[in-house]
Amino acid sequence: KEKVEITKEQQALMKIITDAYNRHQIPQDVAKKLLQDQYSAEENFLLLTEMATSQVQVLVEFTKNIPGFLSLDREDQIALLKGSAVEAMFLRSAQVFSRKMPSGHTEVLEERIRKSGISEEFITPMFNFYKSIGELHMVQEEQALLTTVTILTPDRPYVKDQQAVERLQETMLDVLRKLCVLQHPQEPQYFARLLGRLTELRTLSHYHTEMLASWRMNDHKFTPLLCEIWDV
Ligand SMILES: O=C(NC1CCCCC1)[C@H]([C@@H]1CCCCO1)n1c(-c2ccc(Cl)cc2)nc2cc(F)c(Cl)cc21
């Protein structure tokens, strides 16, 4: 049985990334807002675009703390951010949804989101993904590293130096793999399950343009930043 050990450097790397991840979170708590009031489809759409816009800004700040990211080609840094923003948004939404809440709150939150204006066909795949993330019971280090691995996906459109991104991603994957073995010793397949969620995340993210266009309301307005990041 090979002894898995996280090195001092990997420990330091994990701390930098987890601290940055916890620092750069959405200011006002969107879950609390949704639990407080019921909103119209228009208000929910506005809430989503506001939250998503501020999350993109937070994501940019977070990536500056990923060791090695700023050494990448600048255009590749943009390509990685643009290519991962939607996935990072759904991953963050899933992590917010999966947070431990007082009993009955998650059900209310689910109901509010089901009725928020999203068209029916996307509700099931979205909640299937949220629940599959919830079942993993990730610790915060795993959440931070999983978001980092998602950002450092080499095969995003327009990335020129894929090898450089691959090297960075592999560094993060090695730490994540060891962390999974140490955090979930009874479940040797845990790391593989975690990476399997990234496939589900990419599939869900393919729907995001349609999810937004089919929001039950007229005249979908987006912020300039979202027009840049989302293909809308
Ligand atoms: O604002 C949201 N998410 C932000 C995005 C930035 C990071 C923080 C979370 C949305 C909004 C909230 C108003 C009703 C419609 O969903 N949201 C989505 C979602 C995301 C993409 C699409 Cl296209 C549809 C829905 N899933 C959520 C799960 C949740 F638990 C909570 Cl609290 C909110 C969630």
The ligand as a MOL file (V3000), in Angstrom:
LIG
                    3D

  0  0  0     0  0            999 V3000
M  V30 BEGIN CTAB
M  V30 COUNTS 34 38 0 0 0
M  V30 BEGIN ATOM
M  V30 1 O -27.2730 33.6170 -9.0540 0
M  V30 2 C -27.0930 32.4420 -9.2220 0
M  V30 3 N -25.9270 31.7870 -8.9920 0
M  V30 4 C -24.7440 32.4950 -8.5130 0
M  V30 5 C -23.7960 32.6710 -9.6990 0
M  V30 6 C -22.4630 33.2190 -9.2450 0
M  V30 7 C -21.8440 32.3890 -8.1280 0
M  V30 8 C -22.7860 32.2600 -6.9530 0
M  V30 9 C -24.1270 31.6870 -7.3660 0
M  V30 10 C -28.1690 31.5970 -9.8460 0
M  V30 11 C -29.5640 32.1940 -9.8350 0
M  V30 12 C -30.0870 32.7440 -8.5430 0
M  V30 13 C -31.5120 33.3530 -8.8500 0
M  V30 14 C -32.4230 32.3320 -9.4190 0
M  V30 15 C -31.7790 31.7060 -10.6220 0
M  V30 16 O -30.4630 31.1930 -10.2720 0
M  V30 17 N -28.1400 30.2250 -9.3360 0
M  V30 18 C -28.1310 29.1730 -10.1840 0
M  V30 19 C -28.1530 29.2640 -11.6410 0
M  V30 20 C -26.9760 29.5810 -12.3240 0
M  V30 21 C -27.0040 29.6840 -13.7090 0
M  V30 22 C -28.1890 29.4770 -14.4000 0
M  V30 23 Cl -28.1910 29.6040 -16.1380 0
M  V30 24 C -29.3740 29.1790 -13.7170 0
M  V30 25 C -29.3490 29.0830 -12.3270 0
M  V30 26 N -28.0670 28.0230 -9.4990 0
M  V30 27 C -28.0700 28.3480 -8.1810 0
M  V30 28 C -28.0080 27.5380 -7.0440 0
M  V30 29 C -28.0020 28.1360 -5.7910 0
M  V30 30 F -27.9430 27.3890 -4.6860 0
M  V30 31 C -28.0330 29.5390 -5.6620 0
M  V30 32 Cl -27.9960 30.2330 -4.0890 0
M  V30 33 C -28.0860 30.3550 -6.8000 0
M  V30 34 C -28.1070 29.7580 -8.0550 0
M  V30 END ATOM
M  V30 BEGIN BOND
M  V30 1 2 1 2
M  V30 2 1 2 3
M  V30 3 1 2 10
M  V30 4 1 3 4
M  V30 5 1 4 5
M  V30 6 1 4 9
M  V30 7 1 5 6
M  V30 8 1 6 7
M  V30 9 1 7 8
M  V30 10 1 8 9
M  V30 11 1 10 11
M  V30 12 1 10 17
M  V30 13 1 11 12
M  V30 14 1 11 16
M  V30 15 1 12 13
M  V30 16 1 13 14
M  V30 17 1 14 15
M  V30 18 1 15 16
M  V30 19 1 17 18
M  V30 20 1 17 34
M  V30 21 1 18 19
M  V30 22 2 18 26
M  V30 23 1 19 20
M  V30 24 2 19 25
M  V30 25 2 20 21
M  V30 26 1 21 22
M  V30 27 1 22 23
M  V30 28 2 22 24
M  V30 29 1 24 25
M  V30 30 1 26 27
M  V30 31 1 27 28
M  V30 32 2 27 34
M  V30 33 2 28 29
M  V30 34 1 29 30
M  V30 35 1 29 31
M  V30 36 1 31 32
M  V30 37 2 31 33
M  V30 38 1 33 34
M  V30 END BOND
M  V30 END CTAB
M  END
